[in-house]
Amino acid sequence: MMELEREYRAALELASTGRYQDAAAGLEMVLTEKPGHIPALLLLGKVAFYRRHYRRSQACFQTALIYEPENLSAYFGLSFYRERKGRRLFVAGLLSLLIILLLAGAMAYYALSSHLQERFSRLEKALETQAEYNAAQQERQEALLSGLVELSRRTEDIAGLQEIALAQHRGRLLDLSAQIGRLADSQITLLDRLEELVEATRTEMEKLRQRLLYGD
């Protein structure tokens, strides 16, 4: 019995200096000899917890409660695991919520991306149609402008031809007017000669009549 107490106190000293592995080995020896050694169970539960051997630590506190159901230190030791379990459940809940949010965000992003892609596709088609319409309108405007230029050129040519024709007609009219003038002058001269001839004829006829009436 005294040997177990010395082993326990040595393990307690090692644990107080942070030598948890050596302390655990000594406590395991104590519990091998006396499984119901409550102080060793409680100390090993703490040492195992510090070493992150959580199952062994929890088992030590539960064993202590089996031997002493009213042991407050054992209940206090197990409270770490209840709190740890609660933290683990809380973290698991947060992770689940985060995963749900990520999935919802991914689905929303996919839906938005699909919607935007469809809108962009429609916009590109509309822009292509608008570009084709603008190109057609530009071609029509260029064709109309070309037609107007050609019409203007032809109008100018026609106007030039009309001026030439008018000039030619004007010249012909002037020539015709001159010819008519000359013809009129000739007719006047002819009439003058006819009048002279008629007058001479009258004179001769008068002389002839006088001769016939009075003789020579």
GIVEN-V306201 format. One record per residue. N is the residue number from 0. RES is the residue in one small letter. NEAR is the number of other ideal C-beta (glycine too) atoms within 12 Angstrom. D_FIRST is the distance of its C-alpha to the first C-alpha in Angstrom with 1 decimal. Layout:
n=N res=RES near=NEAR d_first=D_FIRST
n=N res=RES near=NEAR d_first=D_FIRST
This chain:
n=0 res=m near=11 d_first=0.0
n=1 res=m near=9 d_first=3.8
n=2 res=e near=14 d_first=5.3
n=3 res=l near=23 d_first=5.2
n=4 res=e near=18 d_first=6.4
n=5 res=r near=16 d_first=8.8
n=6 res=e near=30 d_first=9.9
n=7 res=y near=31 d_first=10.6
n=8 res=r near=21 d_first=12.5
n=9 res=a near=24 d_first=14.3
n=10 res=a near=35 d_first=15.4
n=11 res=l near=27 d_first=16.5
n=12 res=e near=18 d_first=18.5
n=13 res=l near=24 d_first=20.1
n=14 res=a near=31 d_first=21.0
n=15 res=s near=17 d_first=22.6
n=16 res=t near=14 d_first=24.8
n=17 res=g near=13 d_first=25.9
n=18 res=r near=19 d_first=24.2
n=19 res=y near=27 d_first=23.3
n=20 res=q near=20 d_first=23.3
n=21 res=d near=22 d_first=20.7
n=22 res=a near=32 d_first=18.6
n=23 res=a near=31 d_first=19.0
n=24 res=a near=22 d_first=18.1
n=25 res=g near=32 d_first=14.7
n=26 res=l near=41 d_first=14.1
n=27 res=e near=27 d_first=15.3
n=28 res=m near=23 d_first=12.8
n=29 res=v near=33 d_first=9.9
n=30 res=l near=33 d_first=12.1
n=31 res=t near=16 d_first=12.9
n=32 res=e near=20 d_first=9.5
n=33 res=k near=22 d_first=9.4
n=34 res=p near=21 d_first=13.1
n=35 res=g near=21 d_first=12.9
n=36 res=h near=29 d_first=10.8
n=37 res=i near=30 d_first=13.9
n=38 res=p near=29 d_first=13.8
n=39 res=a near=37 d_first=13.3
n=40 res=l near=37 d_first=16.1
n=41 res=l near=37 d_first=18.2
n=42 res=l near=38 d_first=17.9
n=43 res=l near=44 d_first=18.6
n=44 res=g near=41 d_first=21.5
n=45 res=k near=34 d_first=22.9
n=46 res=v near=35 d_first=22.5
n=47 res=a near=34 d_first=24.1
n=48 res=f near=30 d_first=26.8
n=49 res=y near=24 d_first=27.6
n=50 res=r near=23 d_first=27.8
n=51 res=r near=14 d_first=30.1
n=52 res=h near=20 d_first=28.0
n=53 res=y near=22 d_first=28.9
n=54 res=r near=16 d_first=28.2
n=55 res=r near=27 d_first=24.6
n=56 res=s near=32 d_first=24.3
n=57 res=q near=27 d_first=26.0
n=58 res=a near=24 d_first=23.9
n=59 res=c near=41 d_first=20.6
n=60 res=f near=35 d_first=22.3
n=61 res=q near=23 d_first=23.6
n=62 res=t near=29 d_first=20.4
n=63 res=a near=34 d_first=18.9
n=64 res=l near=25 d_first=22.0
n=65 res=i near=17 d_first=21.6
n=66 res=y near=22 d_first=18.3
n=67 res=e near=20 d_first=19.7
n=68 res=p near=13 d_first=23.5
n=69 res=e near=12 d_first=24.3
n=70 res=n near=24 d_first=22.1
n=71 res=l near=16 d_first=24.7
n=72 res=s near=22 d_first=23.0
n=73 res=a near=32 d_first=23.0
n=74 res=y near=20 d_first=26.6
n=75 res=f near=19 d_first=27.5
n=76 res=g near=35 d_first=26.0
n=77 res=l near=28 d_first=28.1
n=78 res=s near=18 d_first=31.1
n=79 res=f near=25 d_first=31.3
n=80 res=y near=26 d_first=32.0
n=81 res=r near=16 d_first=34.4
n=82 res=e near=15 d_first=36.2
n=83 res=r near=20 d_first=36.1
n=84 res=k near=16 d_first=37.4
n=85 res=g near=14 d_first=40.1
n=86 res=r near=14 d_first=41.0
n=87 res=r near=15 d_first=41.2
n=88 res=l near=14 d_first=43.4
n=89 res=f near=14 d_first=45.5
n=90 res=v near=14 d_first=45.9
n=91 res=a near=14 d_first=46.7
n=92 res=g near=14 d_first=49.3
n=93 res=l near=14 d_first=50.7
n=94 res=l near=14 d_first=51.0
n=95 res=s near=14 d_first=52.7
n=96 res=l near=14 d_first=55.1
n=97 res=l near=14 d_first=55.8
n=98 res=i near=14 d_first=56.5
n=99 res=i near=14 d_first=58.8
n=100 res=l near=15 d_first=60.5
n=101 res=l near=14 d_first=61.0
n=102 res=l near=14 d_first=62.4
n=103 res=a near=14 d_first=64.7
n=104 res=g near=15 d_first=65.8
n=105 res=a near=14 d_first=66.4
n=106 res=m near=14 d_first=68.4
n=107 res=a near=14 d_first=70.3
n=108 res=y near=16 d_first=71.0
n=109 res=y near=14 d_first=72.2
n=110 res=a near=14 d_first=74.4
n=111 res=l near=14 d_first=75.8
n=112 res=s near=15 d_first=76.3
n=113 res=s near=14 d_first=78.2
n=114 res=h near=14 d_first=80.2
n=115 res=l near=14 d_first=81.0
n=116 res=q near=15 d_first=81.8
n=117 res=e near=14 d_first=84.2
n=118 res=r near=14 d_first=85.8
n=119 res=f near=14 d_first=86.1
n=120 res=s near=14 d_first=87.7
n=121 res=r near=14 d_first=90.1
n=122 res=l near=14 d_first=90.9
n=123 res=e near=14 d_first=91.5
n=124 res=k near=14 d_first=93.9
n=125 res=a near=14 d_first=95.6
n=126 res=l near=14 d_first=96.0
n=127 res=e near=14 d_first=97.3
n=128 res=t near=14 d_first=99.8
n=129 res=q near=14 d_first=100.7
n=130 res=a near=14 d_first=101.2
n=131 res=e near=14 d_first=103.4
n=132 res=y near=14 d_first=105.3
n=133 res=n near=14 d_first=105.8
n=134 res=a near=14 d_first=107.0
n=135 res=a near=14 d_first=109.4
n=136 res=q near=14 d_first=110.7
n=137 res=q near=14 d_first=111.1
n=138 res=e near=14 d_first=113.0
n=139 res=r near=14 d_first=115.2
n=140 res=q near=14 d_first=115.8
n=141 res=e near=14 d_first=116.6
n=142 res=a near=14 d_first=119.0
n=143 res=l near=14 d_first=120.6
n=144 res=l near=14 d_first=121.0
n=145 res=s near=14 d_first=122.5
n=146 res=g near=14 d_first=124.8
n=147 res=l near=14 d_first=125.9
n=148 res=v near=14 d_first=126.6
n=149 res=e near=14 d_first=128.6
n=150 res=l near=14 d_first=130.5
n=151 res=s near=14 d_first=131.2
n=152 res=r near=14 d_first=132.4
n=153 res=r near=14 d_first=134.6
n=154 res=t near=14 d_first=135.9
n=155 res=e near=14 d_first=136.8
n=156 res=d near=14 d_first=138.5
n=157 res=i near=14 d_first=140.4
n=158 res=a near=14 d_first=141.4
n=159 res=g near=14 d_first=142.6
n=160 res=l near=14 d_first=144.6
n=161 res=q near=14 d_first=146.1
n=162 res=e near=14 d_first=147.1
n=163 res=i near=14 d_first=148.7
n=164 res=a near=14 d_first=150.4
n=165 res=l near=14 d_first=151.6
n=166 res=a near=14 d_first=153.0
n=167 res=q near=14 d_first=154.7
n=168 res=h near=14 d_first=156.2
n=169 res=r near=14 d_first=157.2
n=170 res=g near=14 d_first=159.0
n=171 res=r near=14 d_first=160.7
n=172 res=l near=14 d_first=161.7
n=173 res=l near=14 d_first=163.2
n=174 res=d near=14 d_first=165.1
n=175 res=l near=14 d_first=166.3
n=176 res=s near=14 d_first=167.3
n=177 res=a near=14 d_first=169.3
n=178 res=q near=14 d_first=170.9
n=179 res=i near=14 d_first=171.8
n=180 res=g near=14 d_first=173.2
n=181 res=r near=14 d_first=175.3
n=182 res=l near=14 d_first=176.4
n=183 res=a near=14 d_first=177.4
n=184 res=d near=14 d_first=179.4
n=185 res=s near=14 d_first=181.1
n=186 res=q near=14 d_first=182.0
n=187 res=i near=14 d_first=183.3
n=188 res=t near=14 d_first=185.5
n=189 res=l near=14 d_first=186.7
n=190 res=l near=14 d_first=187.5
n=191 res=d near=14 d_first=189.4
n=192 res=r near=14 d_first=191.4
n=193 res=l near=14 d_first=192.0
n=194 res=e near=14 d_first=193.2
n=195 res=e near=14 d_first=195.5
n=196 res=l near=14 d_first=196.7
n=197 res=v near=14 d_first=197.4
n=198 res=e near=14 d_first=199.2
n=199 res=a near=14 d_first=201.3
n=200 res=t near=14 d_first=202.0
n=201 res=r near=14 d_first=203.1
n=202 res=t near=14 d_first=205.4
n=203 res=e near=14 d_first=206.9
n=204 res=m near=14 d_first=207.4
n=205 res=e near=14 d_first=209.0
n=206 res=k near=15 d_first=211.4
n=207 res=l near=13 d_first=212.1
n=208 res=r near=13 d_first=212.9
n=209 res=q near=13 d_first=215.2
n=210 res=r near=12 d_first=217.0
n=211 res=l near=11 d_first=217.4
n=212 res=l near=10 d_first=218.8
n=213 res=y near=9 d_first=221.0
n=214 res=g near=7 d_first=221.6
n=215 res=d near=7 d_first=221.7
